[in-house]
Amino acid sequence: MSAIDQQPQYQPAPQQPVPGTDPVVLLLVGIVVVLVLGATGYLCVVHRSLAGPIGAVGGVASALAAAFGVALALRRR
């Protein structure tokens, strides 16, 4: 036997699959977002007095959703 045959062979560790987002979850989130935006738009058109408060809540909610998305993306790294 030669010296090369006696050396242990290096085998790389198997790659762990990267957890992805389930397409069904993305579809359901998309449907919920469309329904919420549609209901909000309907309320703003039918009840004009609610347009101001709904707009304010929508602005705060969009900022919170963006912060939540960034936090979730950083957590998955």
URBELKA-V757207 format. One record per residue. SS is DSSP state (a for helix, b for strand, c for the rest). Layout:
# URBELKA-V757207
ss=SS
ss=SS
This chain:
# URBELKA-V757207
ss=c
ss=c
ss=a
ss=a
ss=a
ss=a
ss=c
ss=c
ss=c
ss=c
ss=c
ss=c
ss=c
ss=c
ss=c
ss=c
ss=c
ss=c
ss=c
ss=c
ss=c
ss=c
ss=a
ss=a
ss=a
ss=a
ss=a
ss=a
ss=a
ss=a
ss=a
ss=a
ss=a
ss=a
ss=a
ss=a
ss=a
ss=a
ss=a
ss=a
ss=a
ss=a
ss=a
ss=a
ss=a
ss=a
ss=c
ss=a
ss=a
ss=a
ss=a
ss=a
ss=a
ss=a
ss=a
ss=a
ss=a
ss=a
ss=a
ss=a
ss=a
ss=a
ss=a
ss=a
ss=a
ss=a
ss=a
ss=a
ss=a
ss=a
ss=a
ss=a
ss=a
ss=a
ss=a
ss=c
ss=c
